Structures are given as C-alpha cells and as structure tokens.
Amino acid sequence: MSTTSGNNSKNTILGVAAAIIIVLLGVNGYMIYNRSQLKTQNTELTADLDETTKLKEELNKQYYSALSELEGMRGTNEELNALIDQQKQELDGSKARIETLLKDKGNLTKARAEVANLQGRINQLLAEVNTLRGENETLKGDVSRLGEEKTQLVSTLEAEKATTSQLSTAKTQLETEKADLEKTKSDLAKKVTAASAIKVQEVDATGLITKEKGKPAKSNSAKKVNQVDVCFEIIPNDNAEIGQEVFHIRVITPKGETLASEGSFTSGSGDDVPFSKAKTTSYNKGESKICASVAPGAPFEEGDYKVEVYNKGYLSGKGTFKLK
C-alpha cells in the first residue's frame, strides 16, 4: 500500500513539474514573440524617425533655398516686391502645414507627398516672380526706348522750332524788304506820276446867266448867275505821254464846300477829294485851252469862290472869282 502511495506522489510531482515547464515554455515563447514585436516596432519607429528627420531637412533645404532666391529677386519695383512677399507667405504656409503633418507619424505618407510636391510649387512661385520680373524688364526697356524716342522727338522739335524761327525771321525780313521795296516803288511811281502831271495856267472862272433862248450873259450877281464857266490853258509837259488826259475841276464855295460835286478822285497823298466837273481832253504835248461848265442847279451864294484844277491827282493850277 505504501508502494502505491509513493508512486502516486511521484506521478503528481511529475505532473506539476511538467505543467510548470509547459507554462514556463509558454511564457518564454510569449516573451520571445513580444520582444520580436517590440524590436519590429522599434525598427519601424527608428525608420519613421529617420524619415521624419530627412523630410524636415529636405523641407528646410527647399524652404531656405526658395527664400534666398526670392530675396535675390527683390528690387525697386513695388509690384514685384509685393508679389515676392505674397509668395513668401504662401511658402511659409506650406512649410507650417508640412511641419504639422510631420509631428504625427500617421500623416507621414501625406507629409512625404507634400514635401515631394513642395519643390514643384516653389518652382511655380519662382516662375511667376521671374515672369513678372521679365515683364518689368521689358517694360523698363520700353520706357527707356520711349524716353530715348521722346528725347529724340524733343530734339527734333527744338530743331524744327529753330528752323521755323529762322524761317519766320527770314520771312519777316523778306516781308519788310518787300514792303520797303513796294513803298519805294510806290514813292517812285508817285514821283513819276507827279513829274508827268500837266500844269495849267490862266485859270479863269466866269459867272453866266443862261436862258432857254438867247446867248448866255456874263454876270457877277449871285442872285442871277446859274452857271460858272471855268477855262484854263495847258502848259506842255515832256514827261506826260501823248493821249487822253483827265482834269478834275473843283469849285469851292465861300463856305468851303465843293460846288455841284460829281464824285471824288484820289489825290497824290492818297486822300479822296470831291470835284465839281471832270474834263477829258486829248493831249499832244502842245498848248491848248480847255473850258468846262459847272451848274449846281441851286442858287449861288455871295462871296469869294476858289477854283482848283487837278491832273493825275496833283494840283495843276488854281484861280478865284467873286459873286455879289
């Protein structure tokens, strides 16, 4: 009986030991598995950390390189500088967004894509600035060209003004010379005309009483006289050409008025002079007597009368008569 109890105890101990061994083997296996998992996780974390560090480095590299290029493009053009500031703000926003993604490993894939796309966006931003800078350079060139053209136009205009001034001065001088020449010509013509004017002498005026029937009778009575006959003798002038000559006879009343004015002629001084009678005669450079009648058709006044005879606008001779 003791032998059987001893065997049972031994079997029990062996069973417990086997169970313990199995448990220990299980615990050891779990620990080995758990260690493997931890090692894998550590490896992944290390890999993620390395990639995060690389992505941050790449991010900073692209960011500061872009900043340097943008600042290098800054100049005096306000529009260009404003665009550069705008591009920098957009670049700062992209950097901040990527840095936020890098803080969470769950967004590492998205952060990786953002970093990869950042350079393309930077290139686009730089291209926009370069385009505007190119346009500004073109504009500067146009402004410079226009400035040169303006300078050339101003120079041309000044030259044309100078030429116009010279031409104007020359024209004024020519006009002055022409006016002087015309005056000289006019003065010479007047002298020639005056030299060719025919003088007269023996200017005699006689008051007449005329009736429908019978011979006119001489009279010096202002109440009776209704006509005045004016006669004068031509003094030959070799400067006058042979041909028709007009003599203007002017009878001036005691009041200084022209008696029975038929019109006016231009005197040698350029004045309009009224006349009483115009007499045309044929001149042949010989002596001749000319007479003309002046009938006013109204009563004569008492007093002293003057008689003036003109040829070619110049006074040729004069006389007087009196009516009582």
PyMOL commands that set and color helices and strands:
alter all, ss='L'
color gray80, all
select helices_A, chain A and resi 2-72+78-102+105-196
alter helices_A, ss='H'
color red, helices_A
select strands_A, chain A and resi 200-209+217-218+227-234+243-252+263-266+272-275+277-283+289-294+303-311+314-323
alter strands_A, ss='S'
color yellow, strands_A
deselect
rebuild
show_as cartoon
